[in-house]
């Protein structure tokens, strides 16, 4: 797996685990939503500044975005559909 694919995989894994949509990650990191999608698909060469922005929103160290991926593991799934319940 190349580095771009590894970064994309980890961004998606961490984003989904945090319950963020691509749109929310993009908004909070100041990145275009379509760019987030391309990063997750491994088709973009991301800058250090972009990695730092993602890591800040995802509340992880930048090194987490480079974590090795088991090639046998399934691709991180999508978020559950529907809106989150409002807190009371």
Backbone as ProteinMPNN parsed JSONL, in Angstrom:
{"seq_chain_A": "XXXXXXXXXXXXXXXXXXXXXXXXXXXXXXXXXXXXXXXXXXXXXXXXXXXXXXXXXXXXXXXXXXXXXXXXXXXXXXXXXXXXXXXX", "coords_chain_A": {"N_chain_A": [[0.862, -1.176, 0.0], [0.647, 2.177, -0.912], [1.901, 5.378, 0.333], [0.076, 7.531, 0.073], [-2.367, 6.152, -0.1], [-2.373, 4.888, 2.388], [-2.489, 7.115, 4.125], [-4.995, 8.169, 3.345], [-6.686, 6.029, 4.033], [-6.336, 5.986, 6.819], [-7.235, 8.565, 7.528], [-9.944, 8.347, 6.844], [-10.689, 6.179, 8.531], [-10.235, 7.264, 11.121], [-11.88, 9.508, 10.991], [-14.47, 8.399, 10.67], [-14.601, 6.903, 13.036], [-14.718, 8.957, 14.842], [-17.13, 9.96, 14.244], [-17.59, 11.874, 12.297], [-18.689, 13.515, 9.352], [-17.5, 13.709, 5.942], [-17.943, 16.282, 5.083], [-18.145, 17.726, 7.505], [-15.563, 17.323, 8.574], [-14.105, 18.626, 6.598], [-15.103, 21.268, 6.818], [-14.375, 21.972, 9.469], [-11.626, 21.775, 9.3], [-10.939, 23.573, 7.393], [-10.748, 22.852, 4.725], [-11.567, 21.968, 1.364], [-14.509, 20.011, 0.733], [-14.618, 18.129, -1.352], [-11.952, 17.726, -1.784], [-11.209, 16.431, 0.576], [-12.478, 13.976, 0.142], [-10.983, 13.069, -2.068], [-8.487, 12.809, -0.858], [-9.049, 10.752, 0.962], [-9.499, 8.695, -0.844], [-6.985, 8.32, -1.723], [-5.925, 9.726, -3.841], [-4.715, 12.179, -3.834], [-1.85, 14.234, -3.271], [-1.058, 15.17, -0.252], [-0.378, 18.121, 1.696], [1.884, 19.015, 4.367], [0.682, 20.9, 5.999], [-2.039, 20.413, 5.516], [-2.266, 17.803, 6.524], [-1.722, 18.364, 9.197], [-3.929, 19.978, 9.815], [-6.051, 18.126, 9.503], [-5.309, 16.257, 11.512], [-5.538, 17.835, 13.799], [-8.331, 18.382, 13.922], [-9.25, 15.76, 14.097], [-8.205, 15.087, 16.478], [-5.741, 13.755, 16.979], [-2.267, 12.751, 16.897], [-0.171, 13.779, 14.222], [1.327, 11.65, 13.276], [-0.36, 9.453, 13.496], [-1.756, 9.392, 11.144], [-0.117, 8.143, 9.429], [-0.013, 5.554, 10.222], [0.665, 2.074, 9.937], [-1.249, -0.011, 7.755], [-3.14, -2.93, 7.824], [-3.163, -4.935, 5.072], [-5.089, -6.86, 4.725], [-7.272, -6.078, 6.176], [-10.68, -4.941, 6.28], [-11.961, -2.188, 4.348], [-12.525, 0.921, 6.019], [-15.824, 1.441, 7.124], [-18.825, 3.317, 6.166], [-20.324, 6.218, 7.773], [-23.059, 5.81, 10.064], [-26.306, 6.131, 8.715], [-28.562, 8.949, 8.718], [-29.606, 11.501, 11.06], [-27.865, 12.681, 13.984], [-29.065, 12.228, 17.324], [-30.482, 14.942, 19.086], [-28.886, 16.558, 21.799], [-30.028, 16.779, 25.19]], "CA_chain_A": [[0.0, 0.0, 0.0], [1.481, 3.378, -0.959], [1.701, 6.321, 1.438], [-1.183, 8.274, -0.123], [-3.467, 5.258, 0.248], [-2.313, 4.711, 3.841], [-3.011, 8.342, 4.742], [-6.43, 8.218, 3.076], [-7.323, 4.981, 4.835], [-6.33, 6.413, 8.219], [-8.126, 9.722, 7.677], [-11.319, 7.824, 6.852], [-10.874, 5.366, 9.753], [-10.327, 8.157, 12.27], [-13.066, 10.367, 10.816], [-15.667, 7.598, 10.945], [-14.578, 6.572, 14.462], [-15.102, 10.171, 15.569], [-18.506, 10.28, 13.875], [-17.617, 13.068, 11.461], [-18.865, 13.371, 7.913], [-16.455, 14.388, 5.171], [-18.282, 17.697, 5.062], [-17.8, 18.301, 8.807], [-14.104, 17.343, 8.651], [-13.665, 19.686, 5.695], [-15.476, 22.555, 7.393], [-13.587, 22.244, 10.674], [-10.201, 21.862, 8.983], [-10.743, 24.621, 6.39], [-10.381, 22.176, 3.481], [-12.72, 21.691, 0.507], [-15.046, 18.681, 0.96], [-14.236, 17.213, -2.431], [-10.535, 17.425, -1.556], [-11.197, 15.404, 1.629], [-12.817, 12.722, -0.533], [-9.841, 12.633, -2.878], [-7.452, 12.356, 0.081], [-9.474, 9.441, 1.467], [-9.337, 7.713, -1.921], [-5.558, 8.192, -2.005], [-5.596, 10.309, -5.145], [-4.124, 13.509, -3.643], [-0.624, 14.403, -2.498], [-1.415, 16.168, 0.748], [0.713, 18.899, 2.281], [2.042, 18.887, 5.817], [-0.331, 21.769, 6.604], [-3.32, 19.705, 5.442], [-2.191, 16.703, 7.497], [-1.826, 18.962, 10.527], [-5.323, 20.406, 9.984], [-6.842, 16.915, 9.741], [-4.949, 15.697, 12.819], [-6.102, 18.708, 14.835], [-9.774, 18.132, 14.006], [-9.445, 14.371, 14.517], [-7.634, 15.01, 17.823], [-4.675, 12.749, 16.991], [-0.962, 13.225, 16.439], [-0.021, 13.607, 12.777], [1.886, 10.32, 12.999], [-1.468, 8.489, 13.374], [-2.194, 9.355, 9.747], [0.849, 7.294, 8.727], [-0.009, 4.24, 10.865], [0.575, 0.969, 8.968], [-2.575, -0.599, 7.557], [-3.123, -4.344, 7.457], [-3.816, -5.023, 3.755], [-6.196, -7.814, 4.791], [-8.407, -5.52, 6.908], [-11.685, -4.327, 5.399], [-11.954, -0.718, 4.276], [-13.42, 1.498, 7.031], [-17.184, 1.612, 6.63], [-19.386, 4.667, 6.192], [-21.055, 6.594, 8.973], [-24.452, 5.387, 10.085], [-27.129, 7.157, 8.072], [-29.502, 9.659, 9.571], [-29.076, 12.552, 11.919], [-27.616, 12.345, 15.379], [-30.091, 12.727, 18.234], [-30.107, 16.193, 19.757], [-28.645, 16.439, 23.249], [-31.066, 17.497, 25.913]], "C_chain_A": [[0.904, 1.233, 0.0], [1.079, 4.366, 0.144], [0.397, 7.103, 1.284], [-2.386, 7.43, 0.267], [-3.526, 5.048, 1.76], [-2.888, 5.928, 4.559], [-4.522, 8.422, 4.556], [-7.205, 7.234, 3.922], [-7.44, 5.45, 6.288], [-7.201, 7.634, 8.459], [-9.564, 9.226, 7.751], [-11.619, 7.048, 8.13], [-11.086, 6.265, 10.967], [-11.558, 9.058, 12.198], [-14.337, 9.625, 11.173], [-15.742, 7.254, 12.432], [-15.016, 7.76, 15.311], [-16.529, 10.604, 15.233], [-18.643, 11.538, 13.039], [-17.882, 12.716, 10.005], [-17.668, 14.012, 7.223], [-16.7, 15.895, 5.183], [-17.886, 18.38, 6.366], [-16.284, 18.391, 8.972], [-13.555, 18.478, 7.792], [-13.921, 21.065, 6.296], [-14.569, 22.91, 8.567], [-12.091, 22.381, 10.389], [-9.895, 22.935, 7.929], [-10.306, 24.084, 5.042], [-11.663, 21.931, 2.675], [-13.182, 20.241, 0.679], [-14.637, 17.691, -0.12], [-12.761, 16.819, -2.308], [-10.399, 16.348, -0.481], [-11.497, 14.046, 1.008], [-11.661, 12.187, -1.357], [-8.683, 12.158, -1.998], [-7.799, 10.957, 0.576], [-9.344, 8.353, 0.413], [-7.875, 7.513, -2.302], [-5.138, 8.792, -3.326], [-5.013, 11.714, -5.04], [-2.805, 13.394, -2.897], [-0.897, 15.52, -1.505], [-0.184, 16.881, 1.283], [0.772, 18.633, 3.782], [0.983, 19.732, 6.525], [-1.703, 21.103, 6.603], [-3.346, 18.557, 6.441], [-2.356, 17.237, 8.919], [-3.267, 19.402, 10.809], [-6.224, 19.214, 10.263], [-6.578, 16.361, 11.136], [-5.538, 16.526, 13.955], [-7.59, 18.433, 15.026], [-10.052, 16.726, 14.526], [-8.89, 14.096, 15.914], [-6.649, 13.851, 17.967], [-3.364, 13.421, 16.616], [-0.861, 12.927, 14.947], [0.497, 12.21, 12.429], [0.807, 9.253, 12.865], [-1.944, 8.346, 11.933], [-1.274, 8.486, 8.894], [0.886, 5.875, 9.296], [-0.138, 3.136, 9.81], [-0.832, 0.377, 8.937], [-2.4, -2.055, 7.166], [-3.855, -4.482, 6.123], [-4.997, -5.991, 3.725], [-7.428, -7.225, 5.49], [-9.394, -4.872, 5.939], [-11.591, -2.809, 5.444], [-12.906, -0.178, 5.342], [-14.781, 1.807, 6.421], [-17.653, 3.054, 6.699], [-20.002, 4.965, 7.553], [-22.455, 6.014, 8.904], [-25.296, 6.501, 9.485], [-28.078, 7.789, 9.083], [-28.802, 10.684, 10.44], [-28.819, 12.031, 13.313], [-28.749, 12.916, 16.221], [-29.578, 14.002, 18.901], [-29.923, 15.93, 21.249], [-29.657, 17.261, 24.015], [-30.614, 18.134, 27.075]], "O_chain_A": [[1.822, 1.33, 0.814], [0.049, 4.202, 0.797], [-0.313, 7.313, 2.267], [-3.322, 7.929, 0.892], [-4.609, 5.034, 2.344], [-3.681, 5.788, 5.491], [-5.25, 8.711, 5.506], [-8.258, 7.565, 4.467], [-8.496, 5.33, 6.908], [-7.848, 7.727, 9.503], [-10.319, 9.642, 8.629], [-12.671, 7.232, 8.742], [-12.011, 6.05, 11.749], [-12.196, 9.337, 13.213], [-15.187, 10.15, 11.892], [-16.818, 7.306, 13.027], [-15.613, 7.586, 16.373], [-17.071, 11.511, 15.865], [-19.682, 12.196, 13.064], [-17.354, 11.729, 9.491], [-16.915, 14.766, 7.84], [-15.759, 16.683, 5.283], [-17.352, 19.489, 6.346], [-15.769, 19.402, 9.449], [-12.651, 19.202, 8.208], [-13.043, 21.927, 6.277], [-14.055, 24.026, 8.644], [-11.371, 23.028, 11.148], [-8.732, 23.177, 7.609], [-9.589, 24.754, 4.299], [-12.725, 21.71, 3.255], [-12.352, 19.336, 0.762], [-14.343, 16.534, 0.179], [-12.374, 15.713, -2.684], [-9.568, 15.449, -0.609], [-10.827, 13.063, 1.325], [-11.388, 10.987, -1.346], [-7.98, 11.212, -2.353], [-6.94, 10.076, 0.606], [-9.1, 7.195, 0.755], [-7.556, 6.64, -3.109], [-4.106, 8.413, -3.88], [-4.833, 12.378, -6.061], [-2.657, 12.562, -2.003], [-0.958, 16.689, -1.883], [0.91, 16.318, 1.32], [-0.165, 18.1, 4.377], [0.446, 19.313, 7.55], [-2.449, 21.214, 7.576], [-4.347, 18.359, 7.131], [-3.045, 16.633, 9.742], [-3.766, 19.218, 11.92], [-7.069, 19.271, 11.157], [-7.516, 16.032, 11.862], [-5.987, 15.975, 14.96], [-8.058, 18.272, 16.154], [-10.982, 16.522, 15.307], [-9.08, 13.012, 16.464], [-6.702, 13.078, 18.923], [-3.356, 14.529, 16.079], [-1.406, 11.932, 14.47], [0.135, 11.656, 11.391], [1.024, 8.245, 12.192], [-2.471, 7.302, 11.548], [-1.617, 8.135, 7.765], [1.73, 5.074, 8.894], [-0.954, 3.245, 8.894], [-1.507, 0.28, 9.962], [-1.606, -2.378, 6.283], [-5.045, -4.178, 6.043], [-5.812, -5.948, 2.804], [-8.513, -7.801, 5.409], [-9.0, -4.324, 4.909], [-11.191, -2.225, 6.452], [-13.977, -0.745, 5.554], [-14.87, 2.368, 5.328], [-16.953, 3.914, 7.232], [-20.176, 4.069, 8.379], [-22.977, 5.757, 7.819], [-25.031, 7.68, 9.718], [-28.351, 7.234, 10.147], [-27.575, 10.721, 10.537], [-29.452, 11.08, 13.772], [-29.325, 13.95, 15.886], [-28.398, 14.118, 19.234], [-30.686, 15.192, 21.872], [-30.096, 18.313, 23.55], [-31.4, 18.774, 27.773]]}, "name": "protein", "num_of_chains": 1, "seq": "XXXXXXXXXXXXXXXXXXXXXXXXXXXXXXXXXXXXXXXXXXXXXXXXXXXXXXXXXXXXXXXXXXXXXXXXXXXXXXXXXXXXXXXX"}
